[in-house]
């Protein structure tokens, strides 16, 4: 116990050095209480998902094809559930405490410069496109990154989450908010074809729950063919409403 107390100042040193004013102890106490309760509930959910995933892994080696197929579908479902739990864990923390990844900007040279020039010609992915009854793309565009991913692959990827976006708006309407407006969904597709740094900006429709729902939908984006040559960042202005 004494060694833990001695170690605490070392663990806190970076944040203390960065702070310009004394912390609000009462606020920290209240936040910690909320976060502990939130994380304890999710810890139980994660434990259940882990046990089910272990069971599914065993069933993948079953002698019967239908059992193996069911197990494979169970793995996909559990992966989604675990991803949801990960998002819920992030939601336990205040946004101000979340660390943003550091971006290192490098000037392209040689082949990289040529690739960047080629990518500049295809910055617009799509404009004025319908995703669903109550969701439209105002503009989808490439905004950063050295990787290459075809516009068709990006459009297909976005349409893969269109039903989730529709569901987000449907839930908003059920809460009594029949609104129309836009927001910007921005995301990076990494070299595995997975989304990173999903953000919601300039929200002019819905509430916090709606924004989080759209953000979760963005985290479901999957590129069937990963980008080559690095990551790519996109910005989609979406319009919701009748």
N, C-alpha and C positions, 0 to 999 in steps of 0.2 A: 504493500500500500504506500509506504513512504517513498519507494522508488518511483511509483506512478506519479505521486505529487511532485517529485523533483523533476520528472520528465515533462510535466505539463507546460512549464514556461518555455521549454525548447520547442514543443509542438506549436505553441501559440506565437512564437517569436515573429514569423513572417507576417501574420495578420496584424499583430500589435505594432510592428514597425510601419505597416501601411496605414494604420488608422490615424486620423488626425484629431480625434476627440474621444473622450471616454465612452465606452460602450454603455448601452441602456440595459442594465442588469435585469430589471423587471420584465422588459420586453423579451430579452433572451430567455428568461425563465419560462415565460408563457409560450414562446415558440418551441422550446425544447419539449414542454409537456405535450403540445399538439403533435409535434413530429414523432415523439416516442409512441403515442397512441396510434398514429397513422401507420408507422413502420411495423409495429407489432401485429396489426391486422394483416398487413401485406406479407409479413414473414410467414404467417400461417398459410396464406393462399399460395405462396411460393413453395412451401414445403409440400402441400398437397399436389401441386402441379409436378413437382420433382418426382414424387412417388408414382404418379400416373405415367410420367415419361419413362421411368424405369420399367414399369409393367409393359408399356408399349414396346420398348426395346426388346424385351424377352419374347413378346408375341411375334416380332418380326422374323424370328427364327423358327416359327411354328411349321409343322409339316404340311399344313393346309393353306392353299393359295388365298382363299377368302379371308382367313384369319390374318394372314400377312397383309393383305390389302386394307383390312379394317385397321390394323395397327399402324400402317403408313398414314392413313387418313387421321388417325388419332394423334400421331406425331405432329402433323401439320396444324391441327387444331390447338394442340398444347403449345406449339411454338407461338401461335398468335396470342394465346392466353398469357404466356410468359412475357411477350412483348408488351401486352397491356399492363401487366404488373409493373414492368420497368417504367412505363409512362406514369403509372400511378405513384411509384416511388418518387419520381421527379416532382410530381405535383404535391408531394408532402412538404417540399421545401419552398420557401419564398423565392420568387424569381430573382431577387437581388442577390441571392446567395449562389446562383448557378454560374459556374465558370464558363466563359466563352473560349472556344479554342483559339489559340494564337495563329494568325495567318502571316506567313512569310511570303513576301512578294519578291519574285526574282525576275529580272529582265530576260526575256527569251533571246536566244542567239541561234544562228544556224538553222537546223531543221525545225527547232521549236518555234522560231520566229515565222518560218514559212507556214507551219501548222496554224499558228495564231492568226495569220492573215487569211488563211482558208476559212477558219472558224468565224472570223469577222463577217464574212459574206453570208453566213447562215445564222445570224443572231436571232432573227424572228423564227420561232417554231410554228406558231399559228396565231390567227386573229379571228375574233368574232365567230367562235365555234361553239356549238351546242354540246354540253355534256349530259344533260338530263332535262327534265321538264322545268326545273327551277334553278338550274345551274348552267352558266355560260362562261366561256373563256373570252375575256375582253382582249387580252394579249398574253401570249406565252413567249418568253424570250430567254436566250442564253445571256448570262450576265458576267460570268467569270469562269476561269479554269483553263487548263492546258489540254484536257482530254478531248476525244472526239466521240460523239454519239449522234446517230442520225436523227433528224427531226421526226421521222416516222416512228422511231423507237421511243422517243420522248412522248409523242402524242398517244401511242399505245399504252405507255406506262401510266399516264395521267387518267386515261379512260379506264384503267384497271381499278381505280379508286373512286370512279364517278358515283357508283351506288352508295358508297360511304358518305360522300359529300352531300348527296341527296338526302340521306338519312339524317345528317347533321341539321340540314335546314328543316326537315320534317319535325325533328324534336324541338327545334326552336319555335315552330308554329304551334306545336302542342303546348308549349309554355305560354301561349297567348301573345306571341310577338310576330304578327304577320308583317314582315318588313321586306324591303328590297334595298340592295346596296352592294358595295364591293369590298373586297379585302385582297391583300397580296400574300400569296403563299410562295415562300422562297425556300429552296432546298438544294443541297449538293448531292450528286450521285457519285459514289466512290468507285474505285476500280473493281469492286465486287458486284457492282450494280445495285448497291444498297444506299438508302438515303441517310444523310448526315446534316446537322445544323439546319433542321427544319424550323422555320420561323413564320409568324403571322405579323404583318405590318399594315399600317394605314387601314385599320378595320373600320368600316362605315356601316356595318350591319351586324345585328346579333349582340350577344353578351359574352361574358368570359367563358361560360360553358360552351357556347357555340365555337369560339375561337379555339378552345382546347380540342373540341371534336374535330375541327378541320385540321388542326396540327397532327392529331393522331392519324387521321386519314393520310396525311402527307408522309407519315412514318411508315405507312404500308406500301409506299411506292416501290416497285421492283422493276429493274431493267432486265428484259429477257436476254439481252446481249450487253455485257458491261462495257463502259467506255474504254477506249484504248488511249494510252498516252497520259493518263492521269485523271483527276477528278474534273467534273463539270458542274457549274452552279446555274440554276434556272430560277426565274421569277415568273409566277403566273398571277395575273390579275383576274380574279373570278368575280362574277356578278351573280348574286343570289336573289331569288324572288320571282313573282309572277310577271 
